[in-house]
Amino acid sequence: MEAESTTEKKDPVDDGTLYLAAGGGLTAVAVAGVAASTVCPVCVVGAPLLVGYGLYKKYRHRSP
């Protein structure tokens, strides 16, 4: 009977979904702001960054 290793290889956590959700929420805030005739500079820059980084993390989690 083999003893189990205490240092098992763990899979990296897929936190890409968190960034995608945050980017989606920030996009919703930006769209609501545009509907109210205002522009949020943080939303304009942050939303694509969060969505892009979330997609990157999802891609990196899938490929070995």
N, CA, C and O atoms as CSV, one atom per row, in Angstrom:
chain,resi,resn,atom,element,x,y,z
A,1,MET,N,N,0.845,-1.170,0.000
A,1,MET,CA,C,0.000,0.000,0.000
A,1,MET,C,C,0.894,1.236,0.000
A,1,MET,O,O,1.781,1.371,0.842
A,2,GLU,N,N,0.650,2.146,-0.961
A,2,GLU,CA,C,1.465,3.355,-1.052
A,2,GLU,C,C,0.901,4.451,-0.170
A,2,GLU,O,O,-0.313,4.611,-0.042
A,3,ALA,N,N,1.802,5.196,0.431
A,3,ALA,CA,C,1.380,6.348,1.224
A,3,ALA,C,C,1.064,7.511,0.283
A,3,ALA,O,O,1.764,7.734,-0.704
A,4,GLU,N,N,0.008,8.239,0.603
A,4,GLU,CA,C,-0.364,9.366,-0.237
A,4,GLU,C,C,0.572,10.539,0.010
A,4,GLU,O,O,1.012,10.782,1.134
A,5,SER,N,N,0.856,11.238,-1.031
A,5,SER,CA,C,1.737,12.391,-0.925
A,5,SER,C,C,1.012,13.547,-0.244
A,5,SER,O,O,-0.153,13.818,-0.535
A,6,THR,N,N,1.702,14.217,0.652
A,6,THR,CA,C,1.088,15.363,1.334
A,6,THR,C,C,1.160,16.621,0.479
A,6,THR,O,O,0.435,17.588,0.716
A,7,THR,N,N,2.039,16.599,-0.515
A,7,THR,CA,C,2.152,17.760,-1.404
A,7,THR,C,C,1.557,17.404,-2.754
A,7,THR,O,O,2.274,17.213,-3.736
A,8,GLU,N,N,0.232,17.318,-2.788
A,8,GLU,CA,C,-0.447,16.983,-4.026
A,8,GLU,C,C,-0.467,18.191,-4.947
A,8,GLU,O,O,-0.480,19.338,-4.499
A,9,LYS,N,N,-0.470,17.914,-6.214
A,9,LYS,CA,C,-0.521,18.977,-7.203
A,9,LYS,C,C,-1.946,19.522,-7.265
A,9,LYS,O,O,-2.889,18.778,-7.536
A,10,LYS,N,N,-2.096,20.805,-7.017
A,10,LYS,CA,C,-3.419,21.410,-7.045
A,10,LYS,C,C,-3.590,22.188,-8.334
A,10,LYS,O,O,-2.645,22.788,-8.847
A,11,ASP,N,N,-4.815,22.169,-8.851
A,11,ASP,CA,C,-5.130,22.935,-10.045
A,11,ASP,C,C,-5.211,24.412,-9.683
A,11,ASP,O,O,-5.679,24.765,-8.601
A,12,PRO,N,N,-4.758,25.275,-10.586
A,12,PRO,CA,C,-4.901,26.696,-10.317
A,12,PRO,C,C,-6.380,27.088,-10.333
A,12,PRO,O,O,-7.183,26.516,-11.070
A,13,VAL,N,N,-6.708,28.043,-9.531
A,13,VAL,CA,C,-8.095,28.481,-9.416
A,13,VAL,C,C,-8.489,29.271,-10.654
A,13,VAL,O,O,-7.731,30.118,-11.126
A,14,ASP,N,N,-9.667,28.992,-11.174
A,14,ASP,CA,C,-10.186,29.712,-12.335
A,14,ASP,C,C,-10.933,30.938,-11.830
A,14,ASP,O,O,-12.125,30.858,-11.533
A,15,ASP,N,N,-10.250,32.064,-11.732
A,15,ASP,CA,C,-10.900,33.285,-11.281
A,15,ASP,C,C,-11.239,34.208,-12.443
A,15,ASP,O,O,-11.530,35.387,-12.240
A,16,GLY,N,N,-11.203,33.676,-13.655
A,16,GLY,CA,C,-11.563,34.457,-14.828
A,16,GLY,C,C,-13.027,34.866,-14.811
A,16,GLY,O,O,-13.380,35.941,-15.296
A,17,THR,N,N,-13.881,34.013,-14.255
A,17,THR,CA,C,-15.307,34.320,-14.182
A,17,THR,C,C,-15.553,35.552,-13.323
A,17,THR,O,O,-16.437,36.354,-13.626
A,18,LEU,N,N,-14.787,35.706,-12.267
A,18,LEU,CA,C,-14.922,36.878,-11.399
A,18,LEU,C,C,-14.619,38.155,-12.166
A,18,LEU,O,O,-15.349,39.139,-12.046
A,19,TYR,N,N,-13.547,38.148,-12.953
A,19,TYR,CA,C,-13.190,39.336,-13.727
A,19,TYR,C,C,-14.202,39.610,-14.837
A,19,TYR,O,O,-14.504,40.766,-15.135
A,20,LEU,N,N,-14.720,38.554,-15.444
A,20,LEU,CA,C,-15.750,38.738,-16.471
A,20,LEU,C,C,-17.019,39.344,-15.878
A,20,LEU,O,O,-17.637,40.212,-16.493
A,21,ALA,N,N,-17.403,38.898,-14.707
A,21,ALA,CA,C,-18.597,39.437,-14.056
A,21,ALA,C,C,-18.382,40.893,-13.651
A,21,ALA,O,O,-19.280,41.721,-13.801
A,22,ALA,N,N,-17.206,41.201,-13.142
A,22,ALA,CA,C,-16.906,42.582,-12.760
A,22,ALA,C,C,-16.891,43.489,-13.987
A,22,ALA,O,O,-17.386,44.614,-13.935
A,23,GLY,N,N,-16.327,43.005,-15.081
A,23,GLY,CA,C,-16.314,43.779,-16.319
A,23,GLY,C,C,-17.711,43.974,-16.873
A,23,GLY,O,O,-18.032,45.041,-17.395
A,24,GLY,N,N,-18.538,42.955,-16.762
A,24,GLY,CA,C,-19.925,43.064,-17.207
A,24,GLY,C,C,-20.712,44.057,-16.369
A,24,GLY,O,O,-21.515,44.828,-16.895
A,25,GLY,N,N,-20.480,44.036,-15.072
A,25,GLY,CA,C,-21.150,44.996,-14.195
A,25,GLY,C,C,-20.713,46.419,-14.468
A,25,GLY,O,O,-21.532,47.338,-14.482
A,26,LEU,N,N,-19.431,46.597,-14.684
A,26,LEU,CA,C,-18.917,47.930,-14.991
A,26,LEU,C,C,-19.411,48.403,-16.351
A,26,LEU,O,O,-19.638,49.597,-16.545
A,27,THR,N,N,-19.578,47.492,-17.279
A,27,THR,CA,C,-20.147,47.840,-18.580
A,27,THR,C,C,-21.596,48.288,-18.426
A,27,THR,O,O,-22.026,49.232,-19.088
A,28,ALA,N,N,-22.345,47.624,-17.564
A,28,ALA,CA,C,-23.729,48.020,-17.313
A,28,ALA,C,C,-23.804,49.418,-16.720
A,28,ALA,O,O,-24.683,50.201,-17.078
A,29,VAL,N,N,-22.883,49.734,-15.815
A,29,VAL,CA,C,-22.833,51.076,-15.240
A,29,VAL,C,C,-22.484,52.103,-16.315
A,29,VAL,O,O,-23.044,53.200,-16.333
A,30,ALA,N,N,-21.573,51.754,-17.199
A,30,ALA,CA,C,-21.180,52.668,-18.272
A,30,ALA,C,C,-22.343,52.908,-19.229
A,30,ALA,O,O,-22.558,54.040,-19.663
A,31,VAL,N,N,-23.090,51.868,-19.560
A,31,VAL,CA,C,-24.238,52.018,-20.459
A,31,VAL,C,C,-25.312,52.874,-19.800
A,31,VAL,O,O,-25.932,53.710,-20.457
A,32,ALA,N,N,-25.532,52.669,-18.519
A,32,ALA,CA,C,-26.510,53.500,-17.806
A,32,ALA,C,C,-26.051,54.954,-17.770
A,32,ALA,O,O,-26.869,55.869,-17.867
A,33,GLY,N,N,-24.757,55.164,-17.631
A,33,GLY,CA,C,-24.226,56.523,-17.646
A,33,GLY,C,C,-24.380,57.190,-19.000
A,33,GLY,O,O,-24.708,58.374,-19.076
A,34,VAL,N,N,-24.149,56.447,-20.058
A,34,VAL,CA,C,-24.318,56.990,-21.410
A,34,VAL,C,C,-25.788,57.311,-21.653
A,34,VAL,O,O,-26.103,58.307,-22.305
A,35,ALA,N,N,-26.683,56.488,-21.140
A,35,ALA,CA,C,-28.111,56.759,-21.287
A,35,ALA,C,C,-28.504,58.041,-20.557
A,35,ALA,O,O,-29.456,58.718,-20.947
A,36,ALA,N,N,-27.767,58.370,-19.498
A,36,ALA,CA,C,-28.041,59.592,-18.740
A,36,ALA,C,C,-27.191,60.755,-19.246
A,36,ALA,O,O,-27.130,61.802,-18.602
A,37,SER,N,N,-26.539,60.579,-20.388
A,37,SER,CA,C,-25.699,61.615,-21.018
A,37,SER,C,C,-24.478,61.993,-20.188
A,37,SER,O,O,-24.062,63.152,-20.185
A,38,THR,N,N,-23.908,61.024,-19.488
A,38,THR,CA,C,-22.659,61.243,-18.766
A,38,THR,C,C,-21.672,60.163,-19.178
A,38,THR,O,O,-22.065,59.081,-19.614
A,39,VAL,N,N,-20.414,60.460,-19.038
A,39,VAL,CA,C,-19.373,59.497,-19.383
A,39,VAL,C,C,-18.483,59.294,-18.157
A,39,VAL,O,O,-17.972,60.252,-17.578
A,40,CYS,N,N,-18.312,58.054,-17.780
A,40,CYS,CA,C,-17.468,57.701,-16.641
A,40,CYS,C,C,-16.121,57.230,-17.196
A,40,CYS,O,O,-16.047,56.159,-17.799
A,41,PRO,N,N,-15.051,58.017,-17.000
A,41,PRO,CA,C,-13.762,57.611,-17.555
A,41,PRO,C,C,-13.247,56.280,-16.985
A,41,PRO,O,O,-12.587,55.514,-17.687
A,42,VAL,N,N,-13.544,56.018,-15.741
A,42,VAL,CA,C,-13.112,54.749,-15.140
A,42,VAL,C,C,-13.830,53.585,-15.812
A,42,VAL,O,O,-13.237,52.533,-16.049
A,43,CYS,N,N,-15.100,53.778,-16.115
A,43,CYS,CA,C,-15.878,52.718,-16.768
A,43,CYS,C,C,-15.405,52.487,-18.195
A,43,CYS,O,O,-15.346,51.346,-18.655
A,44,VAL,N,N,-15.073,53.550,-18.888
A,44,VAL,CA,C,-14.648,53.439,-20.284
A,44,VAL,C,C,-13.330,52.677,-20.387
A,44,VAL,O,O,-13.127,51.909,-21.327
A,45,VAL,N,N,-12.448,52.887,-19.436
A,45,VAL,CA,C,-11.150,52.211,-19.454
A,45,VAL,C,C,-11.217,50.872,-18.727
A,45,VAL,O,O,-10.644,49.887,-19.193
A,46,GLY,N,N,-11.903,50.825,-17.600
A,46,GLY,CA,C,-11.903,49.636,-16.751
A,46,GLY,C,C,-12.689,48.462,-17.284
A,46,GLY,O,O,-12.268,47.314,-17.139
A,47,ALA,N,N,-13.827,48.734,-17.899
A,47,ALA,CA,C,-14.673,47.631,-18.369
A,47,ALA,C,C,-13.971,46.755,-19.408
A,47,ALA,O,O,-13.957,45.534,-19.253
A,48,PRO,N,N,-13.383,47.341,-20.471
A,48,PRO,CA,C,-12.680,46.467,-21.428
A,48,PRO,C,C,-11.469,45.760,-20.820
A,48,PRO,O,O,-11.153,44.630,-21.193
A,49,LEU,N,N,-10.793,46.430,-19.883
A,49,LEU,CA,C,-9.645,45.792,-19.236
A,49,LEU,C,C,-10.077,44.581,-18.421
A,49,LEU,O,O,-9.448,43.526,-18.497
A,50,LEU,N,N,-11.142,44.723,-17.644
A,50,LEU,CA,C,-11.608,43.606,-16.827
A,50,LEU,C,C,-12.118,42.448,-17.688
A,50,LEU,O,O,-11.828,41.287,-17.399
A,51,VAL,N,N,-12.864,42.753,-18.726
A,51,VAL,CA,C,-13.377,41.704,-19.605
A,51,VAL,C,C,-12.217,41.001,-20.320
A,51,VAL,O,O,-12.188,39.774,-20.413
A,52,GLY,N,N,-11.275,41.784,-20.816
A,52,GLY,CA,C,-10.117,41.199,-21.497
A,52,GLY,C,C,-9.277,40.335,-20.574
A,52,GLY,O,O,-8.847,39.247,-20.958
A,53,TYR,N,N,-9.042,40.811,-19.365
A,53,TYR,CA,C,-8.246,40.036,-18.415
A,53,TYR,C,C,-8.996,38.770,-17.984
A,53,TYR,O,O,-8.380,37.725,-17.772
A,54,GLY,N,N,-10.316,38.864,-17.856
A,54,GLY,CA,C,-11.114,37.679,-17.528
A,54,GLY,C,C,-11.046,36.635,-18.616
A,54,GLY,O,O,-10.926,35.443,-18.331
A,55,LEU,N,N,-11.121,37.072,-19.872
A,55,LEU,CA,C,-10.992,36.137,-20.992
A,55,LEU,C,C,-9.608,35.515,-21.039
A,55,LEU,O,O,-9.467,34.326,-21.326
A,56,TYR,N,N,-8.590,36.311,-20.761
A,56,TYR,CA,C,-7.218,35.800,-20.729
A,56,TYR,C,C,-7.071,34.735,-19.640
A,56,TYR,O,O,-6.479,33.682,-19.875
A,57,LYS,N,N,-7.611,35.012,-18.444
A,57,LYS,CA,C,-7.503,34.052,-17.345
A,57,LYS,C,C,-8.253,32.762,-17.676
A,57,LYS,O,O,-7.779,31.676,-17.345
A,58,LYS,N,N,-9.418,32.864,-18.324
A,58,LYS,CA,C,-10.161,31.686,-18.732
A,58,LYS,C,C,-9.366,30.864,-19.742
A,58,LYS,O,O,-9.326,29.637,-19.657
A,59,TYR,N,N,-8.735,31.545,-20.696
A,59,TYR,CA,C,-7.944,30.880,-21.711
A,59,TYR,C,C,-6.747,30.181,-21.073
A,59,TYR,O,O,-6.455,29.033,-21.407
A,60,ARG,N,N,-6.061,30.847,-20.174
A,60,ARG,CA,C,-4.883,30.264,-19.525
A,60,ARG,C,C,-5.256,29.094,-18.621
A,60,ARG,O,O,-4.469,28.162,-18.457
A,61,HIS,N,N,-6.430,29.137,-18.044
A,61,HIS,CA,C,-6.866,28.041,-17.165
A,61,HIS,C,C,-7.171,26.794,-17.985
A,61,HIS,O,O,-6.946,25.679,-17.513
A,62,ARG,N,N,-7.673,26.959,-19.193
A,62,ARG,CA,C,-8.012,25.807,-20.043
A,62,ARG,C,C,-6.801,25.127,-20.628
A,62,ARG,O,O,-6.722,23.899,-20.644
A,63,SER,N,N,-5.854,25.913,-21.111
A,63,SER,CA,C,-4.708,25.302,-21.777
A,63,SER,C,C,-3.700,24.814,-20.744
A,63,SER,O,O,-3.441,25.492,-19.750
A,64,PRO,N,N,-3.136,23.638,-20.983
A,64,PRO,CA,C,-2.198,23.049,-20.003
A,64,PRO,C,C,-0.884,23.749,-19.911
A,64,PRO,O,O,-0.024,23.347,-19.128
